Amino acid sequence: MKKISALALLLTLPLHLAPLRAQEPALEQAAPTAGPDVRFEATAVSAGQSVFGFSGFVSSWQKNAALPVPVERNIPVSFVLPAVNEPGTFRVFRRSFNLTFGQELASAELAVYAICPQNGVVENGVCKTRYFQVQLELSGAVNAFCSASLNGADAIPFPVMTCAGRSAADSRTKFGITLHRDKL
């Protein structure tokens, strides 16, 4: 298998995802856990279909000194993504959050893609080369975009990652969010 650096993957991601097609939703809509979301989008799940279950938390923080200070803790996020087993297909879950950092407002969007790549290896109806793309985007009081491509063990039961940027009002202050599996 050819190894690609993380930066090279990130730079080629839009080209890599462009030819992929979303599998059509089927019977019932997957519902997220209640929380401060503005909107969500989840691929529908068919009865009897294999799914990946995700359950974890989102917390926000700000950093003016050595240690970050929590702003909001343990916003629950739970969802399912149907398994993708056909090369060149993906499923996606999106959820948006409104956040307040002091007097500053920001929004965050979490997107999790289950992807079977164009050249995916399928054995017995299962995509063996499936991976997950996790994206976090912050806008408003802070602007940042962070992403990671993870295997199943790193993505499930919930991806763990941080995304942060400098305050639009004061470049000495950083605002960020963290995805985590256990309550803080």
C-alpha positions as protocol buffer text, in pm:
chain_id: "A"
residue {
  index: 1
  type: MET
  ca { x: 0 y: 0 z: 0 }
}
residue {
  index: 2
  type: LYS
  ca { x: 136 y: 341 z: -94 }
}
residue {
  index: 3
  type: LYS
  ca { x: 184 y: 577 z: 204 }
}
residue {
  index: 4
  type: ILE
  ca { x: 67 y: 937 z: 174 }
}
residue {
  index: 5
  type: SER
  ca { x: 154 y: 1213 z: 417 }
}
residue {
  index: 6
  type: ALA
  ca { x: -132 y: 1369 z: 613 }
}
residue {
  index: 7
  type: LEU
  ca { x: -67 y: 1706 z: 446 }
}
residue {
  index: 8
  type: ALA
  ca { x: -75 y: 1551 z: 99 }
}
residue {
  index: 9
  type: LEU
  ca { x: -404 y: 1378 z: 183 }
}
residue {
  index: 10
  type: LEU
  ca { x: -556 y: 1700 z: 315 }
}
residue {
  index: 11
  type: LEU
  ca { x: -447 y: 1890 z: 4 }
}
residue {
  index: 12
  type: THR
  ca { x: -594 y: 1626 z: -227 }
}
residue {
  index: 13
  type: LEU
  ca { x: -909 y: 1560 z: -22 }
}
residue {
  index: 14
  type: PRO
  ca { x: -1152 y: 1762 z: -237 }
}
residue {
  index: 15
  type: LEU
  ca { x: -1020 y: 1586 z: -550 }
}
residue {
  index: 16
  type: HIS
  ca { x: -1041 y: 1249 z: -378 }
}
residue {
  index: 17
  type: LEU
  ca { x: -1396 y: 1300 z: -255 }
}
residue {
  index: 18
  type: ALA
  ca { x: -1531 y: 1465 z: -568 }
}
residue {
  index: 19
  type: PRO
  ca { x: -1598 y: 1143 z: -764 }
}
residue {
  index: 20
  type: LEU
  ca { x: -1756 y: 969 z: -466 }
}
residue {
  index: 21
  type: ARG
  ca { x: -2131 y: 948 z: -458 }
}
residue {
  index: 22
  type: ALA
  ca { x: -2359 y: 936 z: -157 }
}
residue {
  index: 23
  type: GLN
  ca { x: -2566 y: 623 z: -126 }
}
residue {
  index: 24
  type: GLU
  ca { x: -2935 y: 701 z: -135 }
}
residue {
  index: 25
  type: PRO
  ca { x: -3119 y: 728 z: 198 }
}
residue {
  index: 26
  type: ALA
  ca { x: -3373 y: 455 z: 267 }
}
residue {
  index: 27
  type: LEU
  ca { x: -3630 y: 409 z: 544 }
}
residue {
  index: 28
  type: GLU
  ca { x: -3585 y: 594 z: 873 }
}
residue {
  index: 29
  type: GLN
  ca { x: -3389 y: 909 z: 953 }
}
residue {
  index: 30
  type: ALA
  ca { x: -3120 y: 874 z: 1218 }
}
residue {
  index: 31
  type: ALA
  ca { x: -3184 y: 1124 z: 1499 }
}
residue {
  index: 32
  type: PRO
  ca { x: -2908 y: 1295 z: 1699 }
}
residue {
  index: 33
  type: THR
  ca { x: -2908 y: 1329 z: 2075 }
}
residue {
  index: 34
  type: ALA
  ca { x: -3080 y: 1647 z: 2195 }
}
residue {
  index: 35
  type: GLY
  ca { x: -2848 y: 1941 z: 2248 }
}
residue {
  index: 36
  type: PRO
  ca { x: -2776 y: 2296 z: 2138 }
}
residue {
  index: 37
  type: ASP
  ca { x: -2771 y: 2210 z: 1769 }
}
residue {
  index: 38
  type: VAL
  ca { x: -2898 y: 2440 z: 1500 }
}
residue {
  index: 39
  type: ARG
  ca { x: -2945 y: 2169 z: 1241 }
}
residue {
  index: 40
  type: PHE
  ca { x: -2834 y: 1819 z: 1161 }
}
residue {
  index: 41
  type: GLU
  ca { x: -2812 y: 1597 z: 858 }
}
residue {
  index: 42
  type: ALA
  ca { x: -2778 y: 1222 z: 883 }
}
residue {
  index: 43
  type: THR
  ca { x: -2793 y: 956 z: 620 }
}
residue {
  index: 44
  type: ALA
  ca { x: -3105 y: 743 z: 664 }
}
residue {
  index: 45
  type: VAL
  ca { x: -3079 y: 384 z: 782 }
}
residue {
  index: 46
  type: SER
  ca { x: -3264 y: 87 z: 630 }
}
residue {
  index: 47
  type: ALA
  ca { x: -3411 y: -188 z: 847 }
}
residue {
  index: 48
  type: GLY
  ca { x: -3154 y: -465 z: 888 }
}
residue {
  index: 49
  type: GLN
  ca { x: -2870 y: -255 z: 747 }
}
residue {
  index: 50
  type: SER
  ca { x: -2525 y: -268 z: 910 }
}
residue {
  index: 51
  type: VAL
  ca { x: -2447 y: 56 z: 1091 }
}
residue {
  index: 52
  type: PHE
  ca { x: -2168 y: 225 z: 1283 }
}
residue {
  index: 53
  type: GLY
  ca { x: -2277 y: 374 z: 1614 }
}
residue {
  index: 54
  type: PHE
  ca { x: -2109 y: 690 z: 1743 }
}
residue {
  index: 55
  type: SER
  ca { x: -2154 y: 834 z: 2089 }
}
residue {
  index: 56
  type: GLY
  ca { x: -1942 y: 1097 z: 2262 }
}
residue {
  index: 57
  type: PHE
  ca { x: -1919 y: 1459 z: 2362 }
}
residue {
  index: 58
  type: VAL
  ca { x: -1823 y: 1803 z: 2234 }
}
residue {
  index: 59
  type: SER
  ca { x: -1675 y: 2063 z: 2468 }
}
residue {
  index: 60
  type: SER
  ca { x: -1566 y: 2419 z: 2394 }
}
residue {
  index: 61
  type: TRP
  ca { x: -1286 y: 2614 z: 2558 }
}
residue {
  index: 62
  type: GLN
  ca { x: -1081 y: 2932 z: 2540 }
}
residue {
  index: 63
  type: LYS
  ca { x: -716 y: 2988 z: 2615 }
}
residue {
  index: 64
  type: ASN
  ca { x: -563 y: 3320 z: 2719 }
}
residue {
  index: 65
  type: ALA
  ca { x: -280 y: 3179 z: 2931 }
}
residue {
  index: 66
  type: ALA
  ca { x: -103 y: 2847 z: 2982 }
}
residue {
  index: 67
  type: LEU
  ca { x: -412 y: 2628 z: 3034 }
}
residue {
  index: 68
  type: PRO
  ca { x: -743 y: 2633 z: 2844 }
}
residue {
  index: 69
  type: VAL
  ca { x: -1056 y: 2727 z: 3038 }
}
residue {
  index: 70
  type: PRO
  ca { x: -1377 y: 2529 z: 2968 }
}
residue {
  index: 71
  type: VAL
  ca { x: -1669 y: 2722 z: 2820 }
}
residue {
  index: 72
  type: GLU
  ca { x: -1926 y: 2447 z: 2758 }
}
residue {
  index: 73
  type: ARG
  ca { x: -1869 y: 2090 z: 2866 }
}
residue {
  index: 74
  type: ASN
  ca { x: -2001 y: 1755 z: 2759 }
}
residue {
  index: 75
  type: ILE
  ca { x: -2255 y: 1836 z: 2488 }
}
residue {
  index: 76
  type: PRO
  ca { x: -2377 y: 1484 z: 2400 }
}
residue {
  index: 77
  type: VAL
  ca { x: -2363 y: 1368 z: 2039 }
}
residue {
  index: 78
  type: SER
  ca { x: -2494 y: 1028 z: 1929 }
}
residue {
  index: 79
  type: PHE
  ca { x: -2567 y: 908 z: 1578 }
}
residue {
  index: 80
  type: VAL
  ca { x: -2541 y: 612 z: 1343 }
}
residue {
  index: 81
  type: LEU
  ca { x: -2395 y: 592 z: 995 }
}
residue {
  index: 82
  type: PRO
  ca { x: -2492 y: 306 z: 765 }
}
residue {
  index: 83
  type: ALA
  ca { x: -2199 y: 91 z: 655 }
}
residue {
  index: 84
  type: VAL
  ca { x: -2059 y: 174 z: 312 }
}
residue {
  index: 85
  type: ASN
  ca { x: -1952 y: -133 z: 121 }
}
residue {
  index: 86
  type: GLU
  ca { x: -1947 y: -22 z: -241 }
}
residue {
  index: 87
  type: PRO
  ca { x: -1628 y: 138 z: -380 }
}
residue {
  index: 88
  type: GLY
  ca { x: -1665 y: 510 z: -448 }
}
residue {
  index: 89
  type: THR
  ca { x: -1947 y: 571 z: -198 }
}
residue {
  index: 90
  type: PHE
  ca { x: -1982 y: 756 z: 130 }
}
residue {
  index: 91
  type: ARG
  ca { x: -2232 y: 838 z: 405 }
}
residue {
  index: 92
  type: VAL
  ca { x: -2230 y: 1157 z: 612 }
}
residue {
  index: 93
  type: PHE
  ca { x: -2355 y: 1294 z: 943 }
}
residue {
  index: 94
  type: ARG
  ca { x: -2346 y: 1670 z: 1010 }
}
residue {
  index: 95
  type: ARG
  ca { x: -2433 y: 1865 z: 1320 }
}
residue {
  index: 96
  type: SER
  ca { x: -2400 y: 2237 z: 1391 }
}
residue {
  index: 97
  type: PHE
  ca { x: -2357 y: 2404 z: 1728 }
}
residue {
  index: 98
  type: ASN
  ca { x: -2386 y: 2766 z: 1838 }
}
residue {
  index: 99
  type: LEU
  ca { x: -2117 y: 2857 z: 2090 }
}
residue {
  index: 100
  type: THR
  ca { x: -2048 y: 3164 z: 2303 }
}
residue {
  index: 101
  type: PHE
  ca { x: -1694 y: 3255 z: 2402 }
}
residue {
  index: 102
  type: GLY
  ca { x: -1738 y: 3538 z: 2651 }
}
residue {
  index: 103
  type: GLN
  ca { x: -1911 y: 3809 z: 2451 }
}
residue {
  index: 104
  type: GLU
  ca { x: -1819 y: 3652 z: 2117 }
}
residue {
  index: 105
  type: LEU
  ca { x: -2043 y: 3418 z: 1917 }
}
residue {
  index: 106
  type: ALA
  ca { x: -1919 y: 3130 z: 1706 }
}
residue {
  index: 107
  type: SER
  ca { x: -2063 y: 2835 z: 1526 }
}
residue {
  index: 108
  type: ALA
  ca { x: -1910 y: 2492 z: 1487 }
}
residue {
  index: 109
  type: GLU
  ca { x: -1995 y: 2221 z: 1241 }
}
residue {
  index: 110
  type: LEU
  ca { x: -1905 y: 1856 z: 1287 }
}
residue {
  index: 111
  type: ALA
  ca { x: -1912 y: 1631 z: 981 }
}
residue {
  index: 112
  type: VAL
  ca { x: -1829 y: 1259 z: 991 }
}
residue {
  index: 113
  type: TYR
  ca { x: -1802 y: 1068 z: 664 }
}
residue {
  index: 114
  type: ALA
  ca { x: -1785 y: 689 z: 629 }
}
residue {
  index: 115
  type: ILE
  ca { x: -1599 y: 631 z: 301 }
}
residue {
  index: 116
  type: CYS
  ca { x: -1529 y: 329 z: 83 }
}
residue {
  index: 117
  type: PRO
  ca { x: -1268 y: 472 z: -158 }
}
residue {
  index: 118
  type: GLN
  ca { x: -1285 y: 442 z: -538 }
}
residue {
  index: 119
  type: ASN
  ca { x: -1026 y: 164 z: -530 }
}
residue {
  index: 120
  type: GLY
  ca { x: -1181 y: 6 z: -219 }
}
residue {
  index: 121
  type: VAL
  ca { x: -1122 y: -362 z: -152 }
}
residue {
  index: 122
  type: VAL
  ca { x: -1451 y: -546 z: -95 }
}
residue {
  index: 123
  type: GLU
  ca { x: -1453 y: -899 z: 48 }
}
residue {
  index: 124
  type: ASN
  ca { x: -1777 y: -1086 z: 122 }
}
residue {
  index: 125
  type: GLY
  ca { x: -1975 y: -765 z: 73 }
}
residue {
  index: 126
  type: VAL
  ca { x: -1764 y: -564 z: 322 }
}
residue {
  index: 127
  type: CYS
  ca { x: -1537 y: -273 z: 223 }
}
residue {
  index: 128
  type: LYS
  ca { x: -1206 y: -367 z: 390 }
}
residue {
  index: 129
  type: THR
  ca { x: -1045 y: -31 z: 304 }
}
residue {
  index: 130
  type: ARG
  ca { x: -1323 y: 181 z: 458 }
}
residue {
  index: 131
  type: TYR
  ca { x: -1217 y: 482 z: 661 }
}
residue {
  index: 132
  type: PHE
  ca { x: -1375 y: 782 z: 833 }
}
residue {
  index: 133
  type: GLN
  ca { x: -1313 y: 1148 z: 757 }
}
residue {
  index: 134
  type: VAL
  ca { x: -1389 y: 1375 z: 1054 }
}
residue {
  index: 135
  type: GLN
  ca { x: -1416 y: 1749 z: 989 }
}
residue {
  index: 136
  type: LEU
  ca { x: -1462 y: 2037 z: 1233 }
}
residue {
  index: 137
  type: GLU
  ca { x: -1521 y: 2391 z: 1113 }
}
residue {
  index: 138
  type: LEU
  ca { x: -1539 y: 2698 z: 1337 }
}
residue {
  index: 139
  type: SER
  ca { x: -1667 y: 3035 z: 1217 }
}
residue {
  index: 140
  type: GLY
  ca { x: -1765 y: 3369 z: 1370 }
}
residue {
  index: 141
  type: ALA
  ca { x: -1553 y: 3459 z: 1673 }
}
residue {
  index: 142
  type: VAL
  ca { x: -1288 y: 3222 z: 1540 }
}
residue {
  index: 143
  type: ASN
  ca { x: -1222 y: 3076 z: 1197 }
}
residue {
  index: 144
  type: ALA
  ca { x: -1064 y: 2733 z: 1168 }
}
residue {
  index: 145
  type: PHE
  ca { x: -1097 y: 2409 z: 974 }
}
residue {
  index: 146
  type: CYS
  ca { x: -955 y: 2082 z: 1103 }
}
residue {
  index: 147
  type: SER
  ca { x: -987 y: 1730 z: 971 }
}
residue {
  index: 148
  type: ALA
  ca { x: -857 y: 1381 z: 1023 }
}
residue {
  index: 149
  type: SER
  ca { x: -881 y: 1055 z: 831 }
}
residue {
  index: 150
  type: LEU
  ca { x: -925 y: 772 z: 1079 }
}
residue {
  index: 151
  type: ASN
  ca { x: -959 y: 397 z: 1074 }
}
residue {
  index: 152
  type: GLY
  ca { x: -1254 y: 236 z: 1251 }
}
residue {
  index: 153
  type: ALA
  ca { x: -1070 y: 182 z: 1581 }
}
residue {
  index: 154
  type: ASP
  ca { x: -982 y: 552 z: 1603 }
}
residue {
  index: 155
  type: ALA
  ca { x: -1324 y: 680 z: 1491 }
}
residue {
  index: 156
  type: ILE
  ca { x: -1557 y: 448 z: 1687 }
}
residue {
  index: 157
  type: PRO
  ca { x: -1713 y: 483 z: 1942 }
}
residue {
  index: 158
  type: PHE
  ca { x: -1633 y: 853 z: 1888 }
}
residue {
  index: 159
  type: PRO
  ca { x: -1341 y: 1038 z: 1732 }
}
residue {
  index: 160
  type: VAL
  ca { x: -1107 y: 1226 z: 1965 }
}
residue {
  index: 161
  type: MET
  ca { x: -966 y: 1550 z: 1827 }
}
residue {
  index: 162
  type: THR
  ca { x: -935 y: 1923 z: 1887 }
}
residue {
  index: 163
  type: CYS
  ca { x: -989 y: 2218 z: 1654 }
}
residue {
  index: 164
  type: ALA
  ca { x: -894 y: 2574 z: 1751 }
}
residue {
  index: 165
  type: GLY
  ca { x: -807 y: 2913 z: 1613 }
}
residue {
  index: 166
  type: ARG
  ca { x: -727 y: 3262 z: 1728 }
}
residue {
  index: 167
  type: SER
  ca { x: -1001 y: 3501 z: 1833 }
}
residue {
  index: 168
  type: ALA
  ca { x: -1102 y: 3743 z: 1561 }
}
residue {
  index: 169
  type: ALA
  ca { x: -1113 y: 4021 z: 1825 }
}
residue {
  index: 170
  type: ASP
  ca { x: -789 y: 3940 z: 2015 }
}
residue {
  index: 171
  type: SER
  ca { x: -515 y: 3732 z: 1852 }
}
residue {
  index: 172
  type: ARG
  ca { x: -372 y: 3643 z: 2196 }
}
residue {
  index: 173
  type: THR
  ca { x: -685 y: 3439 z: 2275 }
}
residue {
  index: 174
  type: LYS
  ca { x: -758 y: 3097 z: 2125 }
}
residue {
  index: 175
  type: PHE
  ca { x: -1105 y: 2943 z: 2102 }
}
residue {
  index: 176
  type: GLY
  ca { x: -1159 y: 2577 z: 2032 }
}
residue {
  index: 177
  type: ILE
  ca { x: -1368 y: 2265 z: 2057 }
}
residue {
  index: 178
  type: THR
  ca { x: -1272 y: 1913 z: 2153 }
}
residue {
  index: 179
  type: LEU
  ca { x: -1441 y: 1587 z: 2056 }
}
residue {
  index: 180
  type: HIS
  ca { x: -1406 y: 1329 z: 2333 }
}
residue {
  index: 181
  type: ARG
  ca { x: -1539 y: 989 z: 2440 }
}
residue {
  index: 182
  type: ASP
  ca { x: -1568 y: 1037 z: 2816 }
}
residue {
  index: 183
  type: LYS
  ca { x: -1719 y: 1325 z: 3013 }
}
residue {
  index: 184
  type: LEU
  ca { x: -1475 y: 1592 z: 3126 }
}
